[in-house]
Amino acid sequence: MQHSNIEAAASSLFANILPTASLGRAYFKLSAAYRQAAPAEVQYSRDAVLAYLFGRMPATGRVLERLLAEVAGRAGTWVPQSSIDVGAGPGVASWAAGSAFPSLRECMMLERDEAMLAVGRALANSSTLSCVRDGTWVRADKLPVGATADLVIASYVLNEVPPAQRGAALRSWWQSCKGVLLIVDPGTSRAAETMMLARAILCEAGAELVAPCSSPAPCRATTDGGCHFGVRLQRTAQHRSMKSAQLGYEDEKYTFLIAARFGIAPRARVYRDPSFRKGLVELNVCSADGPGRLLIPKSRNDQYRAARKARWGDAVDSAGSGMNDV
């Protein structure tokens, strides 16, 4: 049976797997490694791979789907033909990219762990996305010499790179990118600091910053709790059991950076939950001019309705909307 999304493919491939105490232990070990920014030290046993698939992958998948949908929506007539997925794991980013960009024909997925790579290949075999199904898997944690692609994705990997090697990794990703580079990491203060390094290095290399904001100036939002965002997802029964969780949903926090080799119209980014007062919506946003505040009164009918629907992490138009400097 073929599948259009990786979660369905995993559920089908491992249909007979039931949550066990060993899977739960593997998940909590994996979760602790992520909090300590040391997932590279995890040895991916069969239980660890399954713990990732059913405990971590749903959240990372939602984040990547959201960000790649934004790239697709804002990149105009850009039609990428190729992608590179750095630190691919089971291929979550490549599946999300294939869905967001039907134009993709070639996907290269780099993964250092043999067990994770094997599962990624097995899942890819059942994909309805030809770029994933026919994609190239490479066992490596660095880009092959001379490799290039229109779209380069480094998801949940930058924070794993040893600090002394991050600059070189970022420059190699950018050098391999012919169009858009997307970097994603967990929404922690440590990862946010690392993303500021990425921002500085890519600006120095001449990249056009697209998101979360397009300002090349030093980020002032980091002094106000850090630059991170969130996405909410519903938990399946298997997901809840794996995590020993009671709630039927969870919020995944993340930080990210999108850079391009061509111009993409800038938009402001909501970086805090909106505030509502009688006849007024207040949005805290970052734009090309830095952090600011959008005050949208009810008298601006269309803008007011749009502002009431805006949520933390959304991209919004700031031009002519009453932006006030913080």
SULRAZI-V146770 format. One record per run of one state. SS is the DSSP state (H for helix, E for strand, L for the rest). FROM is the first residue (numbers start at 1). TO is the last residue. Records with the same first field share a line. If there is no record, write none. Layout:
SS = FROM-TO + FROM-TO
This chain:
L = 1-2 + 4-5 + 14-20 + 36-38 + 42-45 + 75-81 + 87-91 + 101-105 + 111-113 + 125-126 + 128-129 + 134-135 + 139-148 + 156-157 + 161-162 + 187-188 + 205-207 + 212-220 + 225-228 + 235-236 + 244-248 + 261-267 + 271-274 + 278-279 + 288-289 + 298-300 + 310-314 + 317-322 + 326-326
E = 3-3 + 82-86 + 106-110 + 127-127 + 136-138 + 149-155 + 177-186 + 208-211 + 229-234 + 249-260 + 268-270 + 275-277 + 280-287 + 290-297 + 315-316 + 323-325
H = 6-13 + 21-35 + 39-41 + 46-74 + 92-100 + 114-124 + 130-133 + 158-160 + 163-176 + 189-204 + 221-224 + 237-243 + 301-309
